[in-house]
């Protein structure tokens, strides 16, 4: 069934997350079903969705149609701010699991910290309780800054993953260093650049020509070699297949640094102190 499954990284809970998966925003249910079913057939085992994407049912249906066993895939989803709190998180889990058609979720994330309502620490406490019950295998957060994470850590909780916007133009060194220090895996959303021309840049094109790979493959390889988990979105069958075909070549350390030098800072990163849902 598979061409090549991605290697995995072990999380603090002992669960293993593939280093490359399929992002599904902004696919609708029908598109997500088709994309996920195809992605399973070419080796994907990590699928990323969210309550806010409105496509959890489609992701679950794609997995079922693929015929793969549930324990062979790693499903990540995220919940909105209305569920922040110990009891709310349980409701969020129940509703997401029902939409996905599963009885457990591999990784459940707080989608945004929403610090103005000041309930994200309780949300993470709720996640820790769900993991203790075996309803989720791992828990984490998304779009948290180090300052948000500090408060979670001060409460005696260690998120296993922080999913943040990250690409060669937004290398997020402060967040990556903080995560590494505390055993938190960094997962990159919009790993190919959000609304940018990153894939048309001279630096990426040069390396694509050298290795005979697509620009997207070069950028995704950069994420992998930095020890990140990447979740590129595509509904195109050819690109879905290309994007996981990353494990037959390797960038040099100089080339990884060459791409990292494209960094422009965090000025245009969505500010999670003021945005969230």
Secondary structure, 3 states (H helix, E strand, C coil): CCCCCCCEEECCCCCEEECECEECCCCCHHHHHHHHHHHHHCCCCEEECCHHHCCHHHHHHHHHHHCCCHHHCEEEEEECHHHCCHHHHHHHHHHHHHHHCCCCEEEEEECCCCCCCCCHHHHHHHHHHHHHHCCEEEEEEECCCHHHHHHHHHCCCCCCEEEEECECCECCHHHHHHHHHHCCEEEEECCCCCCCCHHHCHHHHHHHHHHCCCHHHHHHHHHHHCCCEECCECCCHHHHHHHHCCCCCCCCHHHHHHHHCCCCCCCCCCCCCCCCC
